[in-house]
Amino acid sequence: MPTDLNPYGGVFGGWLMSQLALGAGSLASREGKGKAVVVQATDFTFPGAMQVGDELSVYAEITARGRTSLTILARGEGRERNGETVSQVAKGQFKFVLLDASDRPRALDDGN
């Protein structure tokens, strides 16, 4: 949407980061079988640009497992609105901590 643009007319990098976080968070919650919160976000790159109306697909994969955490690499691919051209537009790494019902860290294998 136009409100998600940077001053140069491209999609704002912060919006792309939030979309990657949402995709990674979905995987973290599914794999951890419960609440998972971001505690670290690193290694962002934006190798391509998106324009208003382009379609964003987010792909996420677990790259490390800790006792109470999951590290997830997320990448975003943009497809031009009126065509089939796809290019990587963003990539970043997120660390999630799994939480119990009292919002305290819980072990990955404790599941809810």
VOGUKE-591504 format. One line per field, with one value per residue: residue number from 1; residue in three letters; x, y, z of N, C-alpha, C, O in turn. Coordinates in steps of 0.05 Angstrom, whole numbers, padded with zeros to 5 digits. Example, Ala and Ser with C-alpha at 12.3 -4.5 7.8 and 13.67 -1.06 7.14 Angstrom:
// residues 2
num = [1; 2]
residuo = [Ala; Ser]
nX = [00264; 00257]
nY = [-00114; -00045]
nZ = [00156; 00142]
caX = [00246; 00273]
caY = [-00090; -00021]
caZ = [00156; 00143]
cX = [00264; 00258]
cY = [-00066; 00001]
cZ = [00156; 00157]
oX = [00285; 00268]
oY = [-00066; 00023]
oZ = [00169; 00161]
//
This chain:
// residues 112
num = [1; 2; 3; 4; 5; 6; 7; 8; 9; 10; 11; 12; 13; 14; 15; 16; 17; 18; 19; 20; 21; 22; 23; 24; 25; 26; 27; 28; 29; 30; 31; 32; 33; 34; 35; 36; 37; 38; 39; 40; 41; 42; 43; 44; 45; 46; 47; 48; 49; 50; 51; 52; 53; 54; 55; 56; 57; 58; 59; 60; 61; 62; 63; 64; 65; 66; 67; 68; 69; 70; 71; 72; 73; 74; 75; 76; 77; 78; 79; 80; 81; 82; 83; 84; 85; 86; 87; 88; 89; 90; 91; 92; 93; 94; 95; 96; 97; 98; 99; 100; 101; 102; 103; 104; 105; 106; 107; 108; 109; 110; 111; 112]
residuo = [Met; Pro; Thr; Asp; Leu; Asn; Pro; Tyr; Gly; Gly; Val; Phe; Gly; Gly; Trp; Leu; Met; Ser; Gln; Leu; Ala; Leu; Gly; Ala; Gly; Ser; Leu; Ala; Ser; Arg; Glu; Gly; Lys; Gly; Lys; Ala; Val; Val; Val; Gln; Ala; Thr; Asp; Phe; Thr; Phe; Pro; Gly; Ala; Met; Gln; Val; Gly; Asp; Glu; Leu; Ser; Val; Tyr; Ala; Glu; Ile; Thr; Ala; Arg; Gly; Arg; Thr; Ser; Leu; Thr; Ile; Leu; Ala; Arg; Gly; Glu; Gly; Arg; Glu; Arg; Asn; Gly; Glu; Thr; Val; Ser; Gln; Val; Ala; Lys; Gly; Gln; Phe; Lys; Phe; Val; Leu; Leu; Asp; Ala; Ser; Asp; Arg; Pro; Arg; Ala; Leu; Asp; Asp; Gly; Asn]
nX = [00017; 00008; 00022; 00062; 00109; 00176; 00211; 00228; 00193; 00194; 00179; 00180; 00234; 00227; 00175; 00179; 00213; 00178; 00140; 00171; 00182; 00131; 00120; 00163; 00149; 00101; 00119; 00152; 00114; 00082; 00118; 00138; 00092; 00059; 00061; 00108; 00160; 00196; 00263; 00309; 00334; 00369; 00421; 00398; 00384; 00371; 00365; 00335; 00282; 00215; 00153; 00093; 00037; 00062; 00070; 00084; 00119; 00134; 00184; 00205; 00253; 00277; 00338; 00368; 00363; 00350; 00348; 00303; 00291; 00284; 00318; 00307; 00310; 00287; 00261; 00242; 00206; 00192; 00140; 00128; 00072; 00042; 00062; 00107; 00157; 00201; 00237; 00287; 00275; 00283; 00317; 00328; 00346; 00316; 00309; 00271; 00239; 00206; 00146; 00112; 00046; 00049; 00081; 00135; 00200; 00200; 00217; 00232; 00212; 00169; 00118; 00050]
nY = [-00024; 00047; 00074; 00043; 00055; 00077; 00141; 00142; 00114; 00059; -00004; 00000; -00019; -00033; -00051; -00097; -00126; -00135; -00168; -00213; -00227; -00241; -00286; -00321; -00324; -00352; -00403; -00414; -00416; -00458; -00502; -00500; -00509; -00471; -00408; -00362; -00315; -00261; -00251; -00234; -00205; -00208; -00198; -00176; -00168; -00134; -00150; -00138; -00098; -00078; -00059; -00019; -00060; -00106; -00177; -00210; -00266; -00306; -00346; -00394; -00425; -00470; -00461; -00471; -00502; -00490; -00502; -00474; -00445; -00425; -00415; -00380; -00374; -00328; -00312; -00266; -00264; -00227; -00219; -00191; -00149; -00152; -00196; -00252; -00250; -00263; -00245; -00246; -00205; -00193; -00216; -00247; -00264; -00294; -00301; -00339; -00346; -00396; -00393; -00407; -00414; -00374; -00337; -00349; -00374; -00437; -00506; -00532; -00583; -00587; -00571; -00547]
nZ = [00000; -00009; 00039; 00058; 00033; 00018; 00017; -00036; -00067; -00067; -00034; 00036; 00076; 00130; 00132; 00101; 00136; 00179; 00155; 00144; 00197; 00215; 00183; 00200; 00253; 00251; 00236; 00281; 00323; 00306; 00303; 00356; 00383; 00410; 00444; 00419; 00419; 00388; 00402; 00381; 00322; 00263; 00213; 00165; 00096; 00035; -00023; -00069; -00099; -00084; -00113; -00106; -00103; -00119; -00107; -00046; -00023; 00032; 00059; 00106; 00148; 00197; 00228; 00273; 00337; 00404; 00475; 00494; 00450; 00381; 00321; 00263; 00193; 00148; 00085; 00034; -00025; -00082; -00130; -00191; -00203; -00251; -00279; -00285; -00263; -00212; -00154; -00103; -00047; 00006; 00065; 00128; 00196; 00252; 00323; 00366; 00428; 00464; 00502; 00564; 00594; 00633; 00611; 00614; 00596; 00563; 00553; 00489; 00478; 00512; 00495; 00488]
caX = [00000; 00024; 00032; 00085; 00131; 00197; 00210; 00235; 00172; 00196; 00168; 00197; 00248; 00215; 00151; 00189; 00223; 00155; 00128; 00188; 00178; 00105; 00124; 00180; 00134; 00082; 00134; 00160; 00090; 00073; 00139; 00139; 00065; 00050; 00070; 00136; 00165; 00222; 00282; 00332; 00331; 00395; 00430; 00379; 00393; 00350; 00378; 00318; 00262; 00187; 00137; 00065; 00021; 00077; 00062; 00106; 00117; 00154; 00192; 00220; 00264; 00291; 00367; 00380; 00345; 00361; 00330; 00278; 00290; 00286; 00329; 00293; 00318; 00264; 00267; 00219; 00208; 00171; 00132; 00117; 00043; 00030; 00079; 00116; 00184; 00204; 00264; 00289; 00274; 00292; 00325; 00336; 00346; 00301; 00310; 00246; 00238; 00180; 00136; 00090; 00021; 00056; 00101; 00163; 00212; 00195; 00233; 00220; 00197; 00147; 00093; 00026]
caY = [00000; 00072; 00081; 00026; 00062; 00096; 00167; 00138; 00100; 00030; -00015; 00006; -00043; -00040; -00067; -00124; -00140; -00143; -00190; -00236; -00235; -00255; -00313; -00336; -00329; -00373; -00428; -00418; -00424; -00485; -00521; -00500; -00516; -00451; -00380; -00357; -00287; -00254; -00239; -00224; -00204; -00201; -00206; -00169; -00158; -00127; -00151; -00129; -00078; -00084; -00036; -00021; -00080; -00132; -00198; -00219; -00292; -00309; -00374; -00395; -00451; -00471; -00466; -00480; -00507; -00490; -00515; -00459; -00426; -00433; -00395; -00384; -00358; -00322; -00297; -00256; -00262; -00210; -00225; -00166; -00150; -00160; -00214; -00276; -00246; -00266; -00240; -00243; -00177; -00190; -00240; -00241; -00286; -00288; -00320; -00339; -00361; -00407; -00385; -00422; -00398; -00352; -00322; -00356; -00392; -00465; -00523; -00537; -00608; -00587; -00567; -00540]
caZ = [00000; -00010; 00065; 00064; 00015; 00027; 00002; -00064; -00081; -00063; -00009; 00059; 00087; 00156; 00126; 00093; 00160; 00195; 00142; 00149; 00225; 00217; 00171; 00217; 00278; 00246; 00237; 00308; 00339; 00297; 00312; 00385; 00393; 00429; 00442; 00413; 00416; 00377; 00421; 00366; 00293; 00253; 00186; 00144; 00071; 00017; -00049; -00091; -00092; -00090; -00119; -00097; -00118; -00122; -00088; -00030; -00011; 00053; 00063; 00131; 00155; 00223; 00224; 00298; 00359; 00431; 00495; 00495; 00428; 00353; 00303; 00237; 00171; 00131; 00061; 00020; -00055; -00094; -00157; -00203; -00203; -00277; -00293; -00271; -00254; -00183; -00144; -00073; -00039; 00034; 00080; 00155; 00215; 00277; 00345; 00381; 00453; 00470; 00528; 00575; 00600; 00650; 00596; 00622; 00576; 00567; 00536; 00463; 00478; 00532; 00481; 00504]
cX = [00018; 00035; 00057; 00109; 00152; 00195; 00216; 00215; 00173; 00184; 00189; 00208; 00237; 00190; 00159; 00199; 00199; 00141; 00144; 00184; 00152; 00107; 00141; 00165; 00113; 00095; 00142; 00137; 00081; 00093; 00140; 00113; 00056; 00062; 00100; 00140; 00193; 00239; 00307; 00325; 00357; 00398; 00410; 00394; 00369; 00361; 00361; 00298; 00235; 00173; 00108; 00051; 00036; 00067; 00086; 00100; 00140; 00158; 00210; 00229; 00279; 00320; 00381; 00358; 00360; 00342; 00303; 00274; 00292; 00298; 00318; 00303; 00293; 00273; 00241; 00225; 00185; 00166; 00119; 00087; 00031; 00047; 00087; 00144; 00184; 00233; 00264; 00291; 00284; 00299; 00334; 00333; 00332; 00306; 00285; 00251; 00209; 00172; 00113; 00066; 00027; 00077; 00129; 00174; 00206; 00211; 00217; 00203; 00175; 00120; 00069; 00004]
cY = [00025; 00080; 00064; 00032; 00080; 00121; 00164; 00121; 00070; 00022; -00011; -00019; -00052; -00057; -00095; -00140; -00150; -00167; -00216; -00246; -00250; -00284; -00331; -00343; -00351; -00401; -00434; -00428; -00452; -00506; -00523; -00507; -00497; -00424; -00378; -00327; -00282; -00241; -00227; -00225; -00193; -00207; -00200; -00159; -00153; -00126; -00142; -00109; -00087; -00057; -00040; -00041; -00106; -00151; -00207; -00247; -00295; -00339; -00374; -00423; -00449; -00477; -00475; -00483; -00506; -00503; -00501; -00441; -00440; -00409; -00401; -00364; -00353; -00306; -00289; -00254; -00245; -00218; -00199; -00170; -00161; -00179; -00238; -00273; -00246; -00260; -00238; -00214; -00173; -00217; -00231; -00265; -00276; -00310; -00317; -00355; -00370; -00400; -00404; -00403; -00374; -00334; -00325; -00375; -00421; -00481; -00529; -00563; -00609; -00583; -00560; -00559]
cZ = [00000; 00017; 00073; 00046; 00028; 00010; -00028; -00080; -00080; -00037; 00014; 00071; 00114; 00152; 00118; 00118; 00176; 00182; 00145; 00178; 00229; 00206; 00189; 00243; 00275; 00248; 00266; 00326; 00332; 00307; 00342; 00399; 00415; 00423; 00438; 00407; 00405; 00399; 00407; 00336; 00281; 00223; 00164; 00119; 00053; -00011; -00073; -00081; -00099; -00096; -00108; -00115; -00123; -00101; -00073; -00020; 00009; 00058; 00088; 00136; 00181; 00218; 00250; 00319; 00385; 00450; 00495; 00470; 00401; 00338; 00275; 00217; 00154; 00107; 00047; -00010; -00065; -00123; -00168; -00207; -00229; -00293; -00276; -00260; -00223; -00176; -00114; -00066; -00011; 00046; 00108; 00173; 00241; 00297; 00361; 00407; 00457; 00498; 00537; 00581; 00618; 00637; 00606; 00601; 00583; 00546; 00510; 00463; 00498; 00519; 00499; 00499]
oX = [00041; 00057; 00070; 00128; 00146; 00180; 00211; 00219; 00156; 00178; 00212; 00194; 00236; 00185; 00147; 00193; 00201; 00132; 00133; 00184; 00150; 00097; 00134; 00168; 00108; 00084; 00140; 00141; 00073; 00084; 00144; 00112; 00047; 00072; 00116; 00125; 00212; 00230; 00322; 00313; 00366; 00381; 00406; 00413; 00348; 00367; 00371; 00297; 00231; 00180; 00101; 00053; 00023; 00059; 00107; 00078; 00162; 00139; 00227; 00216; 00292; 00326; 00403; 00338; 00382; 00322; 00282; 00256; 00301; 00290; 00320; 00305; 00280; 00291; 00222; 00246; 00162; 00184; 00100; 00077; 00013; 00047; 00076; 00154; 00170; 00251; 00244; 00307; 00291; 00289; 00346; 00320; 00337; 00307; 00278; 00265; 00190; 00188; 00098; 00066; 00011; 00089; 00145; 00159; 00207; 00218; 00193; 00183; 00162; 00100; 00069; -00018]
oY = [00024; 00092; 00071; 00015; 00094; 00122; 00182; 00115; 00056; 00038; -00018; -00039; -00076; -00075; -00115; -00164; -00173; -00185; -00237; -00270; -00269; -00302; -00354; -00365; -00366; -00419; -00457; -00446; -00468; -00527; -00545; -00510; -00506; -00418; -00392; -00315; -00296; -00223; -00213; -00244; -00171; -00219; -00216; -00143; -00166; -00105; -00138; -00103; -00102; -00037; -00063; -00040; -00125; -00143; -00212; -00252; -00287; -00354; -00358; -00443; -00429; -00497; -00485; -00469; -00518; -00515; -00514; -00425; -00463; -00386; -00423; -00340; -00372; -00289; -00304; -00245; -00249; -00224; -00188; -00192; -00177; -00179; -00242; -00292; -00231; -00269; -00230; -00199; -00150; -00238; -00210; -00285; -00254; -00333; -00295; -00375; -00355; -00401; -00414; -00380; -00355; -00317; -00306; -00391; -00429; -00471; -00532; -00564; -00630; -00591; -00566; -00556]
oZ = [00009; 00018; 00092; 00044; 00047; -00009; -00043; -00103; -00090; -00020; 00010; 00075; 00119; 00168; 00127; 00120; 00187; 00196; 00149; 00183; 00244; 00218; 00193; 00254; 00293; 00260; 00275; 00342; 00349; 00318; 00353; 00423; 00436; 00402; 00451; 00392; 00412; 00414; 00418; 00326; 00289; 00211; 00146; 00121; 00056; -00022; -00095; -00057; -00119; -00085; -00102; -00140; -00131; -00079; -00085; -00009; 00003; 00061; 00091; 00130; 00187; 00204; 00248; 00319; 00388; 00441; 00497; 00470; 00398; 00341; 00265; 00222; 00146; 00109; 00047; -00018; -00057; -00138; -00156; -00214; -00228; -00318; -00254; -00247; -00211; -00189; -00102; -00078; -00004; 00038; 00111; 00166; 00250; 00291; 00369; 00407; 00454; 00517; 00521; 00573; 00618; 00651; 00605; 00589; 00607; 00525; 00510; 00450; 00502; 00531; 00523; 00510]
//
